[in-house]
Amino acid sequence: MAGSEPQPRLAPPALPSWVANLIIVAILAVLWPLNSVLEKNLNPYYLQILVIIGINIILATSLNLINGITGQFSLGHAGFMALGGYVAAVLFKHYQPSGSAAILFFLGMLLFGGIVAATAGLLIGIPTLRLRGDYLAIATLGFGEIIGIVINNTEHIGPFLVGGASGLHGIPAYTNFFWVYSWVVICVVCVWRIVHSTRGKAFLAVREDEIAAAATGVDTAYQKVIAFLIGAFFAGVAGALSAMWFSDLDPGSFGFIRSIEIVVMVVLGGSGSITGVILAAIVLTYLPERLRILHDWRMVIYSLLLILMMLLRPEGLLGRRELWWTRRRLRSASAAAEPST
């Protein structure tokens, strides 16, 4: 009616689960031919950047489950990545299967690397995740450093070559664009569905107020261990993908700085925002490559841009919102401003 207050339009309903599953299957089906097209037509340098972006998306999204969604502060993600990468690479290099068995073995090693990392996450999580804040950060940092020291000082484990401080070289390269982005889809979908499930609500309750969550019956230590275990699994898979893309592993590349790089992606994207973390992983992987033309000034300008971003947007690119939620809110606001007819 004329003169009545404008009523905001409701946001469109969520997609039915079968439609969402069909879209996921379609994306995975498209990745295979896209992989062939990119390998034939794209410069190998840019293809490598795309692969590194995918690996960083897996790492950042999995850490976001721990740091952003469950509200913990882990600095040991590079340690889980190293475990998954070394376990998968050592076994793959030792046995070096061929033919169709190689693909099956490759997939098995990805899963096994993730399981080993998840087991380590469980072992480190049970005694330490009763800690909070800075104490938890120090404990996970210590775990990452222990992993690095052990790898540095291990040349062989029985018949298996680890490489010690010189690294592990000559790993068969089976990772490609298809496998990396298939795991990107799996990781993002799993984290998204966990967050919007009953367990996800428990994670969010722990993040918002751990004492209040415990008072309402949430087993906060258990929820933190589960989040840690899932995040560690995907970090291990990312490490295995990375090892079998570069064909080399350097223990120095899994140190404290690598963990900080992943944390920066989570903070810059917005702790708790899945799409924000994905955007940050893309930007923070591509930007240093574009700044290579500046040579010695590259990291100075990169660091200044990060500082500027944190000063102007301390909550991150999207805060705790998702990309489509931001657009939906803008549409709702514009709809509410329209005069009713």
Buried (B, 14 or more C-beta within 10 A) or exposed (E): EEEEEEEEEEEEEEEEEEEBEEEBEEBBEEBEEBBEEBEEEBEEEEBBBBBBBBBBBBBBBBBBBBBBBBBBBBBBBBBBBBBBBBBBBBBBBEEEBEEEEBEEBBEBBBBBBBBBBBBBBBEBBBEBBEBBEEEBBBBBBBBBBEBBEBBBEBEEEEEBBBBBEEBBBEBBEBBBBBBBBBBBBBBBBBBBEBBEEEBBEBBBBBBEEBEEBBEEEBEBBBBBBBBBBBBBBBBBBBBBBBBBBBBBBBBEBBBBEBBBBBBBBBBBBBBBBBBBBBBBBBBBBBBEBEBEEEEEEBEEEBEEBBEEBBEEEEBBBBBBBBBEBBEBEEBBEEBEEEEEE
